[in-house]
Amino acid sequence: MKEQLQKLCEQYACPLETDIRLSQHTTFRIGGTADFWVDITCVQGLQALLSFCRSQKIPYFVIGKGSNILASDDGFRGVILHLGNRFSAIEVSDATITCQSGAALGAVARIAAEHSLSGMECLAGIPGTVGGALYMNAGAYGGEMKDIVVSCAYVTAYGELCTMDAKEMDLSYRHSIFEENAGVIVSVTLRLVHGDQKAILEKMEELLIQRKTKQPLEYPSAGSTFKRPQGSYASLLIDQCGLKGLSVGDAQVSEKHCGFVINKGSASCADVLALCENVKQQVKEQTGYSLELEPVILG
């Protein structure tokens, strides 16, 4: 299998590495070793690799900047398909931006500002890729991807290239149809509006400062740890239950913003999961609310 994978990667100029530490590729800085890591450089390569993995029954996982992921201490026995800097082209046409899914959301927001296009200010500080942001309908400060996305191109698990309009994506709070259909997003088209560049930059800077002030960005994390339960906020509930600062090993409920579980140094995946289960149990017992993890578990 390894030789076949190597030949396929060489054919499409997609660099292949083995035994990669996932802790080096996730913002949580947690995770064991993945057997194979492939940097995707073209749609055709992704199509071929998805078809190969499916035909050979090889587990695979798609990753961008690793910002909403909790990777297992045991690693991943399969192929990691990385959509990152080698797959991050951005094109602007009037008020429309089309970008490959590996483009950083912050980079797209900055280019939008350079072209005096408004609509991405609230998304500029989210540390993920455009593809990952659409996959989970990422949002912040009252805005979400669903507010600006027009369409996308994606590759099915069978390797077929397809397109989809926004109305077909079933976009809702931290959810899209891609969580169910196993499609891998390869490009996203966004529609923004022309605005005043100075005002756009000022708003973007204001929200970035707010993020730095209120969130524990000085520690590794996967971002917000729990989804917002209907009728309340996870951070509010956790605070009300007196769980701020609660720890398991080096995993801690942030004292700065208790909606975040942070890695204070050498936290393991097991530490984080144990802490999260403790938080969920206590919140349920004390408030009746059921919290749901937001990060995707890898491995």
N, C-alpha and C positions, 0 to 999 in steps of 0.2 A: 504493500500500500504506500509506503513512504517513497519508493522510487517512482511510482505512478504520479503521486502528488507533486514530487519534485519536477518531473517532466512537464506536467501541466502548468506549474507556476513559471517555469522557464519559457514555455511557449507563449505565455501572455505577459511576460516581464513583470510578474508579481512576486516580489521578494519573499522568500520563505525562511523562517527561523524555527528552531526546535528548542524545547525546554525553556520557555520564557516565563519568568516570574510575573504573575498577574499583579502582584503588589506594586510593581513598577509601572503599571499601566492603568491603575484605577485611582481615583481621587481619594479613596479611603485608605490607600496604601496598605491594602490587605489582600491576601490571596496566594495560593500555592502555584505550582508549575502547570503550564498548559503544554500539551505535547507538540502542537504546531501553531505557528502564528504566521498569517499571510497578509502582507500589505497589498490591498487591492489598488490597482492602477487604472483599470478600465472596466467598462460594463461587460464586455465579452469575457474577460477573465472571471468576473464574478459569476456570470451565467454558467460557465464551464465548471467552476469549482462547486457551485451549488448542485449541479446535476451529478457531478462525481460523488460528492458526499452522500447524496440521496441514493444513488445506485449502489454504492458500497456500504450503505447503512452506517456511515461515520457521523458521529455527533458533531455539530458545528454551532458556533455562537457568533453573532455579529456585534462588534464593539466599535465605538467612536472614540471619545475622549475619556470614557470610563467614569463618567461623573454621576451616574445614577445606578451604580452597580456595587453589590457586595459579593466578592468572589470567595469561594470556598477555600478553606485551609488545605484541602486535598487537591486543589487545582482542577484542571479540566482535561479529561481524556478524550481529546478530539481536536478539531481545527477551529482556531479563532480567526475570523475574517475581519480584518481591520480596515474600516473606512475612515481614513484620516487625511493627513497633509498631502498624500500622493493622489488624493481623490477629492479635491477641494476647490475646483474652478468656480469663479463667480462672474456672472455677466449681468450688466445693467442695460435696460432698454426703456427709456422714458421712465415711468413709475413702476416698472416691473423688474424684479430681480430673479434670475434663475441661477441656482447654484447646485453643485454636486453635494451629495449628502454628507461628505466628510468635512465640509467647510465649517469652521468654528462659528457658532452663533454670534459671538462678540465681533468677529471679523466682518461678518455680513452686516451687522448693525452699524459698524464704523463706516463701511463703504456706503451704506444707505445715507448716513449723515453727510458724507462727502458730496453726495449728489443731491443734498437738500430734500431727502425723502423721509417722511415721518411715518411712524407706525411700529418701529422696532425699539424705541427708547426703553420700554419696560423689560425687554428681553435681553438687553445688551450684556448684563452681568451674569447670565446663566452660563455656567462653564461646560457646555456641551456642544455637540455638532448639530447642524440643521436637521439631519436625518433622525438623530436621536430625539431632538425636540419635537419633531412632528410625530414620531412613533408614540410618544407619551403625551402629546398635546401640552407641552411645557408652557408654563406661564408664571408671571410675577407682577405684582403691583397693579392688578386689575386687568392685565392683558394676557392673551394666550395665542398660541400659534394659529388656532382656528380663525382668529380675527383677520389674519393677513394671507393665509395660504390660499392659492388658487387651484393648483393641481400638483401632481407629482408623477414621476416615473418609478417603477419598482420591478424587481425580478421575483418571480414566484419560486417556490421551493423546487419546481421542476426545471427552472432555468429560463422560463419564458419572460420576455420583456413586455411590460404592460404600462398603461397610463391610467390615472384615476383623477376625477374632479373632486374638489373639496367636499361637495355635498354627499359623495359616496363614502367618505372616510369615517363616518360615525364618530366625529370628534366631540368628546365631552370631557369632563374633569379628569385629567391625567389618563386619557384613554383614546385610542384610535382603533380602527379595524385591523391594523397591522399586528396587534397583539393576538388576534385570532387567526388571521389568514396566512401567517408565516412569510409574508412578503417582505423583501429587503428593499428599502427605499434607496434609490440611486440619485435622484435629483428632485429638487423642490422649486416650484415657482411661486413667488410671493408678489402680492400687489400692495403697494404703499401709496401714499399721497404726497404731492409736492408741498413743501412747507418752508419756513424760515430756518436757514441753517443754524444761525446763532441760537435760536430758541430750541432747536432739536438737540444741539450739543449741550446746552445748559440743562435741559431736562435729563439727558442721559447721564451727565455728571452728577446731578442731584441724586438720582436713583442709585448710582454706583456708590456714592458716599454713604447713602442710607443703608445700603447692603453691607458695606464694610463696618459701619458703626454698630449695626444690630445683630449681625450674624458672626459666628465664630470661624471666620475665614483663616485665622492663624493656625487652625488645626485641620488635619485631614478628615474628610467626611464624604458622605455620598449626597450631600445636600439635605433637604428636608427628609426626615426619616419616616414620618407617618403621613398618610393622606389626610386631607381635611374631612372629618366626619360631618355628615349633614346636621346642621343646626349648631355647630360649635367649631372650635379650632383645636388641633392636637396640642399645640404649645400651651394654650390656656388650660386645658384639662390636665396636662402633665404637671403644670405649675400648681394648680389647685390641689393636686394630690400630694404635693410636697416632694416631688421626685427630682427636682432640679439638683444636679450634682451627683445623682445616684450612679454607682460604678460597678462594673464587673471586669476585673483585670484592668487593662488600660482603655477599655471602652467606657465612656461617660456620657450621661445626659448633660449637655452643655449648660454651664451656669450662666452663660451669656444669652443663649436662646435655647430654651429647653425643647424646641421642636427638632433640634439637631442632636444626634448621637455622634460623638467625635472620637477620634483615635488619638489618645494623649501620648502615644509613643510606639508601643508594640502590641496593640490590641489584635486579637485574632478574630476570625469570622465567628468562631464559637462564642467568644466573649460578647460580641455585638448581638448575636441572636439570643443569647441568654438574657442580656440586659433588656432587649426589646420585648421578650416574652414577659419578663417581670413587670415592665411598664404597662404592657397591654392588660395583664391580669389585674394590676392595682387600679388602673383607670376604669376597667370594667366593673370591679367590685365597688369602687367608690362613687362612680358617676353613672354607670349603666351604659356608657358609650363603648363601642368596640372599635379599636384602632386597627388600621391596616397598613402594613409596610408599603412604602413607596418604592425603594430601590429594588431592582431586579436581582434575583439570586443567580449567580453564575457558578455552575458546578454542583 
